[in-house]
Amino acid sequence: MLKKILLATLIGASFASVPVASFSRTIIIREAPPEPRQEAMPAPRRGYAWAPGHWEWRGNRHVWIEGHWLRARRGQHWEPERWVQRDGRWEMRPGRWVRGDRDGDGVPNRFDSRPNNPNRS
C-alpha cells in the first residue's frame, strides 16, 4: 500500500507545474576590469546576433570570454555584458535581450533612422 501511495505521489509531482525562478548573480568587486580586447567581428549570419567578448570575474581574477553567436530573437536586440563603476566598486551587468528592433537588423528602433534590413523577408 505504501508503495502505491509513493508511486502516485511521484507521478503526480512529475506533472505538477513548478515555477522556475530566473535569477542572475550580481558580481561586485573592487578591481577594475582590463580594457576590452579588440576582436574582429565576423560577417553577419542570418538568424544570429553577435555577442562581443567581455571580461568575467572567475576564481578571483578577470578572465576574457570570447565573442560568440546567439540565435536571434525576432523584434529584439542583444545588449552585451558590461562593467559599471559605482561608489568605487565595479558591478557586472549581464547581457540580455531587449525588445525594440522592428526590422531585425540588430539596430534598436530608437537608433534606426531607416529600417532597411536586407535579410528580412
C-alpha positions, -999 to 999 in steps of 0.1 A, spaced: 0 0 0 28 24 9 45 17 -24 13 26 -43 9 59 -24 46 68 -30 43 59 -67 11 80 -71 28 109 -53 58 108 -76 37 106 -107 15 135 -96 46 155 -87 61 149 -121 31 165 -138 28 194 -114 36 228 -127 66 241 -109 75 278 -115 111 283 -123 128 313 -109 152 331 -132 179 350 -115 213 364 -123 242 365 -99 253 401 -91 291 404 -90 306 434 -73 344 438 -70 369 465 -62 393 457 -91 386 474 -124 383 452 -154 411 454 -181 404 473 -213 383 452 -237 403 432 -262 399 441 -299 381 413 -317 373 411 -353 336 409 -357 327 381 -382 305 388 -412 267 388 -403 249 355 -401 213 353 -409 192 344 -379 220 352 -354 232 381 -332 269 387 -323 276 388 -286 310 406 -283 337 393 -260 339 406 -224 357 402 -191 342 380 -164 352 376 -128 362 339 -122 384 325 -95 393 359 -81 406 372 -114 394 387 -147 390 361 -175 383 371 -211 353 354 -227 355 355 -265 326 368 -286 301 343 -299 269 340 -320 235 338 -303 203 327 -321 185 359 -328 151 367 -313 127 384 -336 120 420 -326 148 421 -300 185 431 -300 213 418 -278 226 442 -251 261 429 -242 276 423 -208 293 453 -193 310 465 -161 296 496 -144 315 516 -118 296 527 -87 309 541 -54 345 529 -61 333 494 -70 327 475 -102 294 457 -109 289 432 -138 257 438 -157 248 406 -176 240 406 -212 203 405 -221 178 406 -249 159 439 -253 127 445 -272 126 472 -299 141 460 -332 112 461 -357 132 450 -388 155 425 -371 187 442 -383 202 443 -348 198 481 -345 174 492 -318 144 512 -331 155 544 -313 188 544 -333 174 530 -366 166 561 -388 159 539 -418 147 503 -413 164 486 -442 173 451 -432 183 433 -464 178 399 -447 142 404 -437 116 385 -457 
